[in-house]
Amino acid sequence: MLKLLREIPPIHQIQEALLKEERGREFPHDLLKQLIQEEVNDLREALIKERYTGKARDRHGFQSEIIASIKEKMASLNANHLIPVINATGVVLHTNLGRARLSDAALDHMMEVAKSYSTLEYNLAEGIRGSRHTIVEEAICKATGAEAAMVVNNNAAAVFLILSALAKEKEVVVSRGELVEIGGSFRVSSIMEESGARLKEVGTTNKTHPADYEQAVNDETAMLMKVHRSNFAIVGFTSEVDREQLASIAKKQQVIFYEDLGSGALYDYRKDGIGEEPTVQETLAAGADLVSFSGDKLLGGPQAGMVAGKKELIDRLKRHQLARVLRVDKFTLAALEATLGEHLYKDGTNIPTIRDITAKAEEIRKRASQFKEQLEKKCSYYKVEVEASVSQVGGGTMPAVELPTYVVAIRTNDYPVNELEEKLRRSEQPIITRIKDDKILIDLRTVTTDEEAVILSELVNSDH
Ligand SMILES: *Cc1c(COP(=O)(O)O)cnc(C)c1O
C-alpha cells in the first residue's frame, strides 16, 4: 500500500477540479481547502497503516474518491441538524422528539413577532420602556388564580431560581418519597445543592407524616417543598401529607410552601377520564404560596418554566440577578401567550397536546382502518392489521396512564422488519415508529392527516 502514497493527487489539483463545479465555487475557499487537506491526510494515514479500504489504485481513482467524499461533506455541513420528524410512536410528549407541538395560533404569533420589531420591553400606552415580565403575567394569573407570575427558561430553571432566591443558606424540607430524578438530568437534590439551599429530608420513601414536617422546621428553615412525582408512582403501603396540611403547617411556622408541579396541567384531563393530575389552579387554591411547572408538558406550549403564586415572593424572584440569566426570549413569550389564550378563551382542544392526549380510541380506530384500506389498495406487499394497543402521554408525565388506542401493525414479507423501520426513519421526512413482535406499529394518535399521507407514500415506495 505504501507505494500508492505516490498516487495521491496534489491539493491544488483536487481544488481546481472542485472549483469547476457550482457547489465547489459557492463554498468558502478556505473551508474547501481545509476539507481537502483533511481528506488527503486521512487517506495518507489509512495507506500507511494499511487500513485503506477503497478501490482506487491510481491518481485518477484517488481523485474521484476524494472529490466524492468532499462533496458529501459539503452537503452535510450545510444541512440542518434539527429536522422535523413524523412521530408515529403514539407518545404524545416525546422528550427526544421535542415534547409539545405548538398550536396554529402559537405558530402564527411567533412568526409575526419574529418578522417585526415588537413590544418585548416597550410600554405602548406611555411610550416608555416596559418589562417582558408583564407580557404573559396576567394570562397566567387568570388561568391559575395566582396573584402574580413569571416565566423563565424551563421548569428546572424555575426550581433553581426559587431555591436560590428564597432559600439560599437556609433549609428546605422535602419528603424522602419525593426526591426525584427526571429524565436523568434533573435531580432535586443536585439542583438544591447548586442553589446553595440545604436539603432537609424527612419521612421515608413510602411514608411521610405531618409530624415529620412539623419537627423538621426550625429557625434555619426557609420553606417546605413538595415535588410532584411526575414520572413514577409509589403504590402499596404509603402515606403522604396533602397540600392543605402542608399549607397549614407552613403558615403556622411562617415558612414558604412551594410545590414543584412538574407538568402543570391547566386543562383538567381527569374530566376525560385520564390520569389524576391536579390542575395548577387547585394546587394554588389548596394553599401553595408558589408553584412552578413546565410550558412544554401538559400545558402544550413552548419550553418554559412558569412560576405562579404570592406577589411578594414573585417580586423577589423578578428582582434576583438569576431572573436575568434565566429569562426567556420573544419567541417563547409569543408562543406561550397564544397557548394561554387557547386555554383561557377556548376549550384548549386546538392545542395539539390536549387534542392528542384526549383523542378517543374509537376515532383513532377509524383512521387506522382507513389507513389500512388505502395502503392495501396501493400495494399488496405488506400484511396489515389494525390492533388494539396503548399510547403514552410521555415527557415523564402520568407514567401509569395507558391511553387506549389502535395501531396499524405492518408485517413485511421477505425482509427484516427493522430494515423497514430504518427506511422510514431515514426517509426524507423521517418517520419514527415502534417495532413489536416483528411488526411495525404506527399509532395515528400523534400523526396529523397530512403526515398520514407522507407515511402512506413512503410505505408504498419501500415495498420490495
Ligand atoms: C419535568 C419536571 C421538571 C423539569 O422541567 P423542565 O421544564 O423539563 O425543565 C422538574 N420537576 C418535575 C417534578 C418535573 O416533572
Ligand as a Chemical Component Dictionary entry (heavy atoms), coordinates in Angstrom:
data_LIG
# 
_chem_comp.id                   LIG 
_chem_comp.type                 NON-POLYMER 
_chem_comp.pdbx_formal_charge   0 
_chem_comp.three_letter_code    LIG 
# 
loop_
_chem_comp_atom.comp_id 
_chem_comp_atom.atom_id 
_chem_comp_atom.alt_atom_id 
_chem_comp_atom.type_symbol 
_chem_comp_atom.charge 
_chem_comp_atom.model_Cartn_x 
_chem_comp_atom.model_Cartn_y 
_chem_comp_atom.model_Cartn_z 
_chem_comp_atom.pdbx_ordinal 
LIG C1 C1 C 0 -40.287 17.795 34.134 1  
LIG C2 C2 C 0 -40.055 18.179 35.535 2  
LIG C3 C3 C 0 -39.086 19.141 35.865 3  
LIG C4 C4 C 0 -38.197 19.765 34.820 4  
LIG O1 O1 O 0 -38.939 20.578 33.976 5  
LIG P1 P1 P 0 -38.296 21.115 32.613 6  
LIG O2 O2 O 0 -39.323 22.083 32.085 7  
LIG O3 O3 O 0 -38.083 19.938 31.740 8  
LIG O4 O4 O 0 -37.025 21.804 32.968 9  
LIG C5 C5 C 0 -38.923 19.472 37.176 10 
LIG N1 N1 N 0 -39.679 18.912 38.162 11 
LIG C6 C6 C 0 -40.636 17.991 37.872 12 
LIG C7 C7 C 0 -41.414 17.394 39.005 13 
LIG C8 C8 C 0 -40.859 17.600 36.556 14 
LIG O5 O5 O 0 -41.795 16.699 36.272 15 
# 
loop_
_chem_comp_bond.comp_id 
_chem_comp_bond.atom_id_1 
_chem_comp_bond.atom_id_2 
_chem_comp_bond.value_order 
_chem_comp_bond.pdbx_ordinal 
LIG C1 C2 SING 1  
LIG C2 C3 SING 2  
LIG C2 C8 DOUB 3  
LIG C3 C4 SING 4  
LIG C3 C5 DOUB 5  
LIG C4 O1 SING 6  
LIG O1 P1 SING 7  
LIG P1 O2 DOUB 8  
LIG P1 O3 SING 9  
LIG P1 O4 SING 10 
LIG C5 N1 SING 11 
LIG N1 C6 DOUB 12 
LIG C6 C7 SING 13 
LIG C6 C8 SING 14 
LIG C8 O5 SING 15 
# 
